[in-house]
Amino acid sequence: MILLLVLWLICSLISNSDGKCRDEPARECEAICDPSGSNCTIRALVLLPNDDMYQASLMRVLPILKVAEQQIRTKEMIPPYIDFEWLAYDTKCDASLGVIKAMDGIIKQCAQVIFGPVCDYSLAAVSRITKYFNSQGTPLISVGGSTYDFEQKKTDCGDEFYMLLRTGMLSFETISELTINVMKRHNWSNSIFYYDRNGQRSVAGLHTCFLMMKSLGKQMRKENMTFSQFPFEPNVESNRTEEMRREIGNKHASKSG
């Protein structure tokens, strides 16, 4: 389904000049098919870390993309003369390197669509500039982008992440809404959250839990709920019991009968 969506996106961009974010003549390699129409290839750039510490790594995701390609070919969902070329680049979950690899894939190999990055900082850096890649912009598809910034409007060139298509099932905002609904059910309005700032790094890279807390705090403030947070460093020796007693104190403790 994702690969069919890619094909539709690329065809839409080619046929619709109104989607252009800059006046740039198209390169010959941007076309899916050559002038004769006999050689058709979609060059898909895959930007992920080559490290299985991350849930979405090149070694895990590339085989899945290739299986998806085989499935749509078996079901004859795309013409048999259209090939896919998977161009894998290791971003190391780094924002700056992600941008460099994206530019390499576009300039050197004329990629027409991008899968990834998934790490939030890298995804933000790359997806801000993909609307200027190639003559029509380059669609970027990712299961990442969990923070609320990625859920903003993406319908015209003035939007920050115009070419980004998120396919993930959950976001930090939906998790925040669930947390708030549970608190409302129990009539809880005052909270303090302890978290490891770099916890769950395998999900969205650096500061995953910190970004989650930002989304949760934003939602709780909208609901006029009292929210405070205490990030701790897992490698720093400290008395957790004493820290909790100090941070929670009388302000956050329940009244005893």
Buried (B, 14 or more C-beta within 10 A) or exposed (E): EBBEBBBEBBEEBBEEEEBBBEEEEEEEEBBBEEEEEEEBBBBBBBBBBBBEEBEBBBEEBBEEBEEBBEEBBEEEEBEEEBEBEBBBBBBBBBBEBBBBBBEBBBEEBBBBBBBBBBBBBBBBBBBBBBBBBBBBBBBBBBBBBBBBBBBEEBEEBEEBBBBBBBEEEEBBBBBBBEBBEEBEEEEEEEBBBEBBBBBBBBBBBBBBBBBBBBBBBBBBEEEEBEBBBBBBEEEEEEEEEEEBEEBBEEEEEEEEE
